[in-house]
Amino acid sequence: MPERKYMERAIALAKKGEGWCHPNPKVGAVIVKNGRVIGEGYHAKCGELHAERNAIASLVESAKGADLYVTLEPCCHYGKTPPCTEAIIENKIGRVIVGSRDPNPKVAGGGVRALREAGIEVIEDFMRDECDQLNPVFFHYISTGKPYVVMKYAMTLDGKIATKTGASKWITGEESRMAVQQLRHALMGIMVGIGTVVADDPMLNCRIENGRNPVRIVADSGLNIPLESKIARTAREYETIVACALPELPEGEILEGETPLSDPACGRLRDALKTGLRVVNVPDRKSLEERKPGASEGCRTDLAALMKFLGSAGIDSVLLEGGGTLNESALRAGIVNEVRAFIAPKIFGGEAPTPVGGEGIALPDEADRMKFSGMEQYGDDVMLRYIREA
């Protein structure tokens, strides 16, 4: 089917926007006339022209009567850029072939309707499965207002993420580690627990050429992040949010810069803010109720509340790179949407740590259920991708 090659080209173009168009979707567009491509484009960066308008801007001849292949329904509302439907209609494109439907309430069928009312033929759901695979992050974020969370870990064939001494560099090979850097570029945030910060002193930046650094997020219920850690020392260079659980602090808002709070617990807060760290207090209600009277310690960070906060701050996706404690908490909180397990051809044995800690479940039927989504090979390692079932 010759039409497939045009949509396949549009999909390839859309992928060029990965990492840069957040929180917008990745979209590609190809304009075809008399069997020839006369224009193409993609959404390169949030705030810049959408794929359809970039394709129209690249035209080498009139698009009158041409076909437009686009991976997502054209927008029909004014945002940071004008509606793409207007440009399509103005250029007298004759037919629009759409891959994915747009769940954004501002579009959601309105783009297709506007084109049809203008007399343009519209074909929907062409190669929809392939086009939908471009934007699981956008679909989740626009529908829920919360970031799409990918849990990533590297383990041995016997399920260990470190040796019995805690050594973990390196479990997987260089190719796998580069794939993880691509994930850091592709997703908007990266999250670890305070245990990882203390044990590994990571930077959590993106180490690929021309890569985009994710927003760094640290789950640190007691606000005990070492001020000499790399994360604290580079907080003015890389945006960093520390999520704590202190009953003395205001909840659910970003604390940064100078704070007038005088409670003793705020000494830690002031020290953290001086480094450039941004702090949000999201204590878990149940842990607040269970703590001993008068105690300020022992509260847990509410990861579900944190996701709502991050979503409201415009962060549409988070790469979870924590250890077993944070991974178990994230699964229990129900925030994980996808798991990517990098498996190395090594066996450590013994009582070494595993990807998910905690007490564990009692019966197999209580397990979190995952649906297989794909597999890739990196050198001698393999990466298994699973989507969490609702």
C-alpha positions as CSV (number, residue, x, y, z in Angstrom):
1,M,0.0,0.0,0.0
2,P,1.9,3.1,-1.2
3,E,0.1,5.4,1.3
4,R,1.8,3.7,4.2
5,K,5.2,5.0,3.2
6,Y,4.0,8.6,3.6
7,M,2.6,8.0,7.1
8,E,5.7,6.0,8.0
9,R,7.7,9.1,6.9
10,A,5.5,11.3,9.1
11,I,6.1,9.0,12.1
12,A,9.9,9.2,11.5
13,L,9.7,13.0,11.4
14,A,7.6,13.1,14.6
15,K,10.3,11.2,16.5
16,K,12.7,14.1,15.8
17,G,10.8,16.2,18.3
18,E,11.5,13.7,21.1
19,G,12.6,15.4,24.3
20,W,11.9,19.0,23.0
21,C,8.2,19.3,22.4
22,H,7.0,18.6,26.0
23,P,4.3,18.8,27.2
24,N,3.0,18.8,23.6
25,P,2.8,15.6,21.5
26,K,5.2,14.4,19.0
27,V,3.7,15.0,15.5
28,G,4.9,14.6,12.0
29,A,3.3,15.7,8.7
30,V,3.9,15.0,5.0
31,I,2.2,16.7,2.0
32,V,1.9,14.6,-1.1
33,K,0.7,15.7,-4.6
34,N,0.6,13.5,-7.7
35,G,2.6,10.9,-6.0
36,R,5.4,13.3,-4.9
37,V,6.3,14.7,-1.5
38,I,6.1,18.5,-1.8
39,G,6.3,19.4,1.9
40,E,7.0,17.9,5.3
41,G,7.6,18.9,8.8
42,Y,7.4,18.0,12.5
43,H,6.7,19.7,15.8
44,A,10.3,20.6,16.9
45,K,9.7,22.5,20.1
46,C,7.0,23.6,22.5
47,G,5.9,27.1,21.5
48,E,7.0,26.8,17.9
49,L,5.0,25.9,14.9
50,H,3.2,22.6,14.8
51,A,4.0,19.8,12.3
52,E,1.3,20.8,9.7
53,R,2.4,24.5,9.6
54,N,6.0,23.5,9.3
55,A,5.1,21.2,6.4
56,I,3.2,23.9,4.7
57,A,6.1,26.3,5.2
58,S,8.4,23.9,3.4
59,L,6.2,23.6,0.3
60,V,8.0,23.6,-3.0
61,E,4.7,24.2,-4.9
62,S,1.0,24.8,-4.3
63,A,-0.7,22.4,-2.0
64,K,-4.1,22.8,-3.7
65,G,-5.7,19.4,-4.0
66,A,-2.8,17.7,-2.2
67,D,-3.0,15.0,0.5
68,L,-1.7,15.7,4.0
69,Y,-0.6,12.8,6.1
70,V,-0.4,13.7,9.8
71,T,0.2,11.5,12.8
72,L,-2.3,13.3,15.1
73,E,-5.6,15.1,14.5
74,P,-4.8,18.8,13.5
75,C,-5.5,21.3,16.2
76,C,-8.4,23.7,15.9
77,H,-7.8,26.2,18.7
78,Y,-5.5,29.1,19.5
79,G,-2.7,28.3,21.9
80,K,0.9,29.4,21.6
81,T,0.4,29.1,17.8
82,P,-2.7,29.5,15.6
83,P,-4.9,26.5,14.6
84,C,-3.4,24.2,12.0
85,T,-6.9,23.6,10.6
86,E,-6.8,27.3,9.4
87,A,-3.6,26.8,7.5
88,I,-4.8,23.5,5.9
89,I,-8.0,25.2,4.7
90,E,-6.2,28.3,3.5
91,N,-3.8,26.2,1.4
92,K,-6.7,24.3,-0.2
93,I,-5.4,20.9,0.7
94,G,-7.8,18.3,-0.7
95,R,-7.5,15.4,1.7
96,V,-6.2,14.8,5.2
97,I,-5.2,11.4,6.4
98,V,-5.0,11.3,10.2
99,G,-3.3,8.7,12.4
100,S,-4.1,9.3,16.1
101,R,-7.2,10.9,17.5
102,D,-6.4,13.8,19.9
103,P,-7.9,13.4,23.4
104,N,-7.2,17.0,24.3
105,P,-10.6,18.5,25.1
106,K,-9.7,21.5,23.1
107,V,-9.5,19.4,20.0
108,A,-11.1,15.9,20.5
109,G,-12.7,15.7,17.1
110,G,-13.0,19.4,16.6
111,G,-10.1,19.5,14.1
112,V,-11.6,16.8,11.9
113,R,-15.0,18.5,12.1
114,A,-13.6,21.9,11.0
115,L,-11.9,20.3,8.0
116,R,-15.0,18.4,6.9
117,E,-17.1,21.5,7.3
118,A,-14.7,23.3,4.9
119,G,-15.2,20.5,2.3
120,I,-12.0,18.7,2.9
121,E,-12.1,14.9,2.8
122,V,-10.7,13.4,6.1
123,I,-9.7,9.8,6.7
124,E,-9.2,8.9,10.3
125,D,-7.4,6.1,12.2
126,F,-4.9,5.4,9.3
127,M,-2.1,3.4,10.9
128,R,-3.5,4.4,14.3
129,D,-1.7,1.8,16.3
130,E,1.7,2.9,15.0
131,C,0.8,6.6,15.5
132,D,-0.5,6.0,19.0
133,Q,2.8,4.5,20.0
134,L,4.4,8.0,19.5
135,N,2.6,9.6,22.3
136,P,1.7,7.5,25.4
137,V,3.1,10.3,27.5
138,F,0.9,13.0,25.9
139,F,-2.2,10.8,26.0
140,H,-1.8,10.0,29.7
141,Y,-0.9,13.6,30.7
142,I,-3.7,15.3,28.8
143,S,-6.2,12.8,30.1
144,T,-5.2,12.7,33.8
145,G,-3.1,15.9,34.4
146,K,-0.4,13.7,35.9
147,P,3.0,12.7,34.5
148,Y,3.6,9.4,32.8
149,V,6.0,7.4,35.0
150,V,8.5,5.0,33.6
151,M,10.3,2.8,36.1
152,K,13.7,1.8,34.9
153,Y,16.2,-0.5,36.4
154,A,19.2,-2.6,35.5
155,M,19.5,-6.1,36.9
156,T,21.4,-9.4,36.5
157,L,19.9,-12.6,35.2
158,D,19.1,-13.6,38.8
159,G,17.4,-10.3,39.5
160,K,20.0,-8.4,41.4
161,I,20.6,-4.6,41.1
162,A,23.9,-4.7,43.1
163,T,26.3,-7.1,44.7
164,K,26.1,-8.1,48.4
165,T,28.5,-5.2,49.1
166,G,26.2,-2.7,47.3
167,A,28.5,-2.3,44.3
168,S,26.4,-1.6,41.1
169,K,28.8,-0.1,38.5
170,W,28.4,-1.5,36.1
171,I,25.7,-4.1,35.7
172,T,24.8,-3.5,32.1
173,G,27.0,-2.6,29.2
174,E,27.8,0.7,27.5
175,E,25.0,0.4,24.9
176,S,22.4,-0.1,27.6
177,R,23.7,2.9,29.5
178,M,23.5,5.1,26.4
179,A,19.9,3.9,26.0
180,V,19.2,5.2,29.5
181,Q,20.7,8.5,28.6
182,Q,18.3,8.7,25.7
183,L,15.4,8.0,28.1
184,R,16.7,10.9,30.3
185,H,16.5,13.1,27.2
186,A,13.1,11.8,26.1
187,L,11.3,12.2,29.5
188,M,10.8,15.5,31.2
189,G,11.8,14.6,34.8
190,I,14.0,12.1,36.6
191,M,13.3,10.9,40.1
192,V,15.3,9.1,42.8
193,G,15.1,8.6,46.5
194,I,17.3,10.1,49.1
195,G,19.0,6.7,49.6
196,T,20.3,6.8,46.0
197,V,21.6,10.3,46.5
198,V,23.5,9.3,49.7
199,A,24.8,6.0,48.3
200,D,25.7,7.0,44.7
201,D,25.9,10.8,44.7
202,P,24.5,11.0,41.1
203,M,24.2,14.0,38.8
204,L,21.1,12.8,37.0
205,N,21.8,14.9,34.0
206,C,21.7,13.8,30.3
207,R,25.1,12.9,29.0
208,I,24.5,12.8,25.3
209,E,25.5,15.4,22.8
210,N,22.7,18.0,22.4
211,G,20.6,16.2,24.9
212,R,18.0,17.9,27.1
213,N,18.5,17.6,30.9
214,P,15.5,16.4,32.8
215,V,14.1,18.1,35.9
216,R,15.7,16.3,38.8
217,I,13.3,15.2,41.6
218,V,14.4,13.7,44.9
219,A,12.0,12.0,47.3
220,D,13.4,13.0,50.6
221,S,10.8,12.9,53.4
222,G,13.0,14.3,56.1
223,L,14.7,16.9,53.9
224,N,18.1,15.5,54.7
225,I,19.7,15.9,51.3
226,P,23.5,16.4,51.8
227,L,24.4,19.9,50.9
228,E,27.7,18.7,49.6
229,S,26.1,16.2,47.2
230,K,26.4,16.8,43.4
231,I,22.7,17.4,43.2
232,A,22.7,20.2,45.8
233,R,25.9,21.8,44.4
234,T,24.5,22.0,40.9
235,A,20.9,23.0,41.8
236,R,21.3,26.4,40.1
237,E,22.5,24.7,36.9
238,Y,19.9,22.0,36.7
239,E,16.4,22.5,37.9
240,T,15.9,20.3,41.0
241,I,12.8,19.7,43.2
242,V,13.1,18.0,46.6
243,A,9.8,16.4,47.8
244,C,9.7,16.2,51.6
245,A,7.2,15.3,54.3
246,L,7.5,17.8,57.1
247,P,4.3,18.6,59.0
248,E,5.8,22.1,60.0
249,L,5.9,23.3,56.4
250,P,3.2,24.5,54.1
251,E,1.9,21.8,51.8
252,G,1.7,21.5,48.0
253,E,3.5,24.6,46.9
254,I,7.0,25.3,45.7
255,L,9.3,26.8,48.4
256,E,12.3,28.6,47.0
257,G,14.6,31.5,47.7
258,E,14.1,33.2,51.1
259,T,11.5,31.8,53.5
260,P,10.1,33.7,56.5
261,L,9.2,30.6,58.4
262,S,10.7,30.4,61.9
263,D,10.0,26.8,63.0
264,P,13.2,24.9,63.9
265,A,12.6,22.4,61.1
266,C,12.9,25.3,58.7
267,G,16.7,25.4,59.3
268,R,17.0,22.4,57.0
269,L,14.7,24.2,54.5
270,R,16.7,27.4,54.5
271,D,20.0,25.5,54.0
272,A,18.5,23.6,51.1
273,L,17.0,26.7,49.5
274,K,20.3,28.6,49.7
275,T,21.8,26.0,47.3
276,G,19.1,26.7,44.7
277,L,17.1,23.6,45.4
278,R,13.3,24.0,45.2
279,V,11.3,22.2,47.8
280,V,7.7,20.9,47.8
281,N,6.1,19.5,51.0
282,V,3.7,16.6,50.3
283,P,3.3,14.5,53.4
284,D,1.3,11.3,53.3
285,R,-1.8,11.8,55.4
286,K,-1.8,8.3,56.9
287,S,1.8,8.5,58.0
288,L,1.1,11.9,59.6
289,E,-1.7,10.3,61.6
290,E,0.4,7.3,62.6
291,R,3.4,9.3,63.8
292,K,4.0,9.7,67.6
293,P,2.6,12.8,69.2
294,G,5.0,15.8,68.8
295,A,7.3,13.9,66.4
296,S,8.3,15.6,63.2
297,E,10.1,12.6,61.8
298,G,8.5,9.4,60.4
299,C,6.3,11.0,57.8
300,R,6.4,9.6,54.3
301,T,6.3,11.5,51.0
302,D,2.9,11.1,49.3
303,L,4.0,10.1,45.8
304,A,0.5,10.3,44.4
305,A,0.1,13.9,45.6
306,L,3.6,14.6,44.3
307,M,2.6,13.4,40.8
308,K,-0.5,15.8,40.9
309,F,1.8,18.6,41.8
310,L,4.4,17.8,39.1
311,G,1.6,17.6,36.6
312,S,0.2,21.0,37.6
313,A,3.8,22.3,37.2
314,G,3.8,21.2,33.5
315,I,6.0,18.1,34.0
316,D,4.4,15.4,31.8
317,S,6.7,12.5,32.3
318,V,9.1,11.1,35.0
319,L,11.9,8.5,34.7
320,L,12.0,6.6,38.0
321,E,15.6,5.6,38.6
322,G,15.4,4.8,42.3
323,G,16.4,1.7,44.2
324,G,14.2,-1.0,45.6
325,T,12.6,1.2,48.4
326,L,11.4,4.0,46.1
327,N,10.3,1.5,43.4
328,E,8.2,-0.4,45.9
329,S,6.6,2.8,47.2
330,A,5.9,4.0,43.6
331,L,4.2,0.7,42.8
332,R,2.2,0.8,46.0
333,A,1.1,4.4,45.3
334,G,-0.1,3.3,41.8
335,I,2.0,5.9,39.9
336,V,4.0,3.6,37.6
337,N,2.7,3.4,34.0
338,E,5.6,1.5,32.4
339,V,8.5,-0.7,33.4
340,R,11.8,-0.9,31.4
341,A,14.0,-3.7,32.8
342,F,17.5,-3.8,31.4
343,I,18.9,-7.4,32.0
344,A,22.6,-8.2,31.9
345,P,24.0,-11.7,31.3
346,K,25.5,-11.8,34.8
347,I,24.7,-13.7,38.0
348,F,25.5,-12.2,41.4
349,G,23.7,-14.6,43.8
350,G,23.4,-14.3,47.5
351,E,21.4,-11.7,49.4
352,A,22.1,-8.8,47.1
353,P,19.3,-6.2,46.6
354,T,16.5,-6.6,44.0
355,P,14.7,-3.9,41.9
356,V,11.6,-3.8,44.2
357,G,12.0,-3.9,48.0
358,G,9.4,-3.8,50.8
359,E,7.7,-6.7,52.5
360,G,6.5,-8.2,49.2
361,I,3.1,-9.9,48.6
362,A,1.8,-13.1,50.1
363,L,0.2,-14.7,47.1
364,P,0.9,-14.7,43.3
365,D,-2.6,-13.4,42.6
366,E,-1.7,-10.2,44.5
367,A,1.0,-9.3,42.0
368,D,1.1,-6.1,40.0
369,R,0.1,-7.1,36.5
370,M,2.1,-6.0,33.5
371,K,1.5,-6.3,29.7
372,F,4.4,-7.0,27.4
373,S,5.1,-4.1,25.1
374,G,8.4,-4.8,23.4
375,M,12.0,-6.0,23.7
376,E,15.3,-4.4,22.4
377,Q,18.8,-5.7,22.5
378,Y,21.8,-3.6,23.5
379,G,25.0,-5.5,23.0
380,D,24.7,-8.6,25.2
381,D,21.9,-7.0,27.3
382,V,18.2,-7.0,26.6
383,M,15.6,-4.4,27.6
384,L,12.1,-5.7,28.3
385,R,9.3,-3.1,28.2
386,Y,6.0,-3.6,30.0
387,I,2.9,-1.5,30.4
388,R,1.2,-1.6,33.8
389,E,-2.4,-2.9,33.5
390,A,-5.1,-0.8,35.0
